[in-house]
Amino acid sequence: MTTTTTTAAPARPDPDRSPHAVPTPRRVTATSHTVGLRQTLSHTRTMAYRGLLKIKHNPEQLFDVVVQPIIFTLMFTYIFGGAISGAVDDYLPVVIPGILVQTVIVTSIVTGTQLREDMDKGVFDRFKSLPIARISPLSGALLADVVRYGVATVITFIVGLIMGYRPGGGALGVIAAGVLVIVCAWAISWIFAFMGVVMNKASTVQGVSMIVLFPLTFMSNAFVPVETMPGWLQGFVKINPVSHLVSAVRELANNGHVGMEVVWTLAAAAVVVAVMAPITVRAYMRKA
């Protein structure tokens, strides 16, 4: 990354001029300041820390990742548990991975909305004047949101354990499932970051994101078995990437098994990053 700083060369005294004369300013020249990879990573960490400070000073930003998993877990479990699985305890291994995926994926929308808000407020315009990597405000925001995903993941599992959920995969399975969801949410956040860069309003980013994401989460195997759905809907559910992520989380948390669902999910996340990251960065650099 390259940023440009402007410096003025000092005026040289002219022996033929009067000592009281005002020196003539010399032409201003621009010098190029190259930011290396190590500095770019350092600037990214600094911008991520800025994002965490925003959460510290505005803790209501964590409202969705704290309250949503609690409400959704209680509501879905006690309303649908008996009807779908016959008992609440039998439904928990089904619904906890589904709630986890839904909560963390929906949380990734915040990346795009906050990015758009910062750009609207002129925050990124001020960053342009700093000798930092131009990409660091974007990469720092994406990195800071990983903390939000982690909070949502921990709370979801804690609520499930309090309600009687006992994951068969043990601690390692639960940790692996949480890491998988966080990685996938980070990958998806590149899509919403792109929307935040190219769209004009934060409300538009949020509205469009919810329209796209909510059908994907509810028209999946997150809350009900696929076999109970109409035939035409089963076809979509089986190819829905959210369904594969939920199945992978269930494999890890409930069985401690790393199967093909986990492999396909990681491969899909890698493809999303490989496609969306360059597009998002290119659009952001044009804006910045």
N, C-alpha and C positions, 0 to 999 in steps of 0.2 A: 504494500500500500504506500502511496506517496501523498504527502501533504506539502503545501507551499507556504512558506513564511516570507514576509516582506521586511527588509532591513534597509536603513538609509546609511549610506557611507558618510563618514564625518567630513566636513568641509576642510579643505587644506588652506592654510593661510597664504595670502598672496603678498610677496615682499614689496610689490609696487603700489599696493593699496594703503590707504590710511589705516592706522591701527584702530580708529574709531568707526570705520566703515562696517556695515552689516555684511557678513559673508553670504555669498550666493550659494543656496543649497544645491547640492549635486543631484544628479538623476538617481531615482530610487531603483534599485535592482532587486530581483526576486531570486531567492536561493531555494533549491529543492531539498527537502528533508525526507529521506527514505526511512520508512518504518518497517523493520524486519519482523520475522515471525515471532520471535521472543517478545518484542515490544507489543505486537498485536495481541498476543495471548495475555500479556500483562494489562493492556488497556481493556480487554474483554472482561477480565476479572474485576477491574475497577468499576466498569459499567454494571456488571452483575451485582456488585456490592451496593451501587447506587439503587438498583431495583429493590434490594433487600431493605435498604434504609427507607424507601417509600412505604414498604409494608410495615416497618416498625413504627413510622409516624402516622400511618393510616391503617391500623389493624383491621378495619372493616373490609379491607381488600381480601382478607382470608375468610370472610363470612361464607362464601359459597363452598369452599373446600372443607369447612368445619361443620356447617349446618346441613348442607345437602346430603352427605352420606348418612348422617344420623336419621334425618327425616325419611329419606328414600328407603333405607334399610328397614326401619320400623314399619313404614306404611306397606311396602311390598310384601314383607314377610308375614305380617299378621292379616293382611287382606287376602293374599293369594296363596299363602302357604298351605292351608287346609284343602283348598280347592284343587291345587295343582299336584301336590305331593302327599296329601293326606294328613300331614302333620307339620308343624313349624320346624321341628328339629330336622326332618327329612328335606325340607325346602332350603335350609341354610346353605348346604354345599352347592346348591344350584344358584341361589340368588346373590350370595356374597361376591363371587367372581363377577357376576353380571353388574351389580351395583358398583363394584370397583372400576370396571372398564368404563361404564357410563359416566361416573363422576369425574374420573381423571381426564377422559377424552373431552368432555364438555368444558372442563377447566382450561384446556388448551386454547379455547376461543379467546380468553383474556389476552393472550399474547398479541393478537391482531388488533383488538380494541384499544389496548393501552398504547401500542405503537402508533396507531392513528391519532390518539389524543396528544401524545408527545409531539408529533409532527404538526398538528394543528396549533398547538400552543407556542410553536417556534423554538422548542427545546433543541431540536436537531440543528436548527440554524445557528444556535450558539455553539454547538459542538464543532461546527465547521471551522470556527476561528481558533480552535485548539490544535496543538501539534500532536494529534492522536491519529490512530488508524481509523479511516472513515467507516470501516465495517464494524468497529467495536461497539457503537451504540446498539446496533441490531443484534450482533452476536451476544452482547451482554444481557440484553433483554430476554433472549431465548434461554440463556443459561440460568438467569435468576428465576424464571418460571418453573424450573425443575424442582425448586424448593416447594412450590405450591403443589406440584404433583406428589411429592413425597408426603406432605402433610395429609392430603386427601387419602393416600394409600394407607398410612398408619391408622388414621381415624376409622376408616372402613373396616379394617381387620379388627381393631379394638372393639368396635360396636358388635361385630359378628361374634367375637369371643365372649363378650358379656351376655349375648343372647343365647349362647350354647353351641356356637360353631366350633368344631374340632377338626381342623384340617389334617387329613391323613398324610400329607407330605411333610409334616413337621416344620420346624423353624426354617430349615434350608429351602423347603418347597415354597413356603410363604414369602421368604425373602426373594427367591428367584422369580416368583409370580409378580411381586411388587416391582422389581427391577424391569421386568419385561413390559409391564404396563407403562412405567415411566419412560422407557426408551421409545415405545410406540407413540406416546403422547408428545414427546419432544419431536419426533419425526413429523407427526401431523401438524404440530404448531408451525412448521415452515409454510404449510398451506395457508393458515390463517394470518401469518406474518405477511405473506404476499398480498392477501386481501387487504390487510391494513395499509400496505404501501400504495396500492393502486386505487383504492376506494377513497371517496372524499369525506366521509363522515364515520365516526366510530359507531354510531347507531346503525348505520347501514352494514358495517362489518359484522356486528353482533346479530342483526336480523337475518342476514343471508346465511351466516354460519349456523344459526339455530335451525333454519329451514332445511339445511342440508344434513345436519348432524343428528337431529332428533329422529327422523325416520330411520336412519341407519342403525341407531341404537335400539329403538323399540322394535323394528322389523328385523330382529336377530334372535339368536337363541339365548339371549341374556336372561330372560325372565320366564320363558315357557318352553317346553320341549317342542322341537320342530315338528314332531309327528302329530301334534294337536292342531296344526295350522292347515288351512286349505292348500290343496295341491299346487295351485298357481303361485302361492306365496312361499311355499317350501323351496321352490327353485331359486327364488331370489335370496332367501335366508341362507341357503347353503353356499352361495358365492359371495355373500356379504362379508367384507373383510373384518367387520366387527365380530361376526360369529366365529371366525377363526381365532381372533384374539381371545374371546371369551373361552373357547374350547382349550386354547393353550394355557390360560390362567388356571382353569379347572384341572388340567393335567398336572400342573406343577403343584398347586396348593392342595388339592384333594388326594393326589396319588404320588407326588414327588417324581413323576415320570416326565422325561424330556422326549416327546414324540415328534412326529412330523408337523403337527400343528404349531409347535414352538418354532421349528425350522422355517416353515412357510411364513409365519408371522414376522420373524426377524428379517427374512429375505424381503418381504413386502415393505417393511420399515426402511430398509436400506435403499430400495428402489425409490420410495417417496423422497428421501433425503437427496439421493443422487439427481433426481429430476427437479425437485422444487427448490433446493438450496441455490443452485446457480441462477435459476429464473428470479428468485426473490432478491438475491444479492444484486443482480443486474438492474432490476427495477428500482431497488433502494439506492444504488449508486447514481442512477439518473436523477432521482429525487434529491439526493444529498449533494 
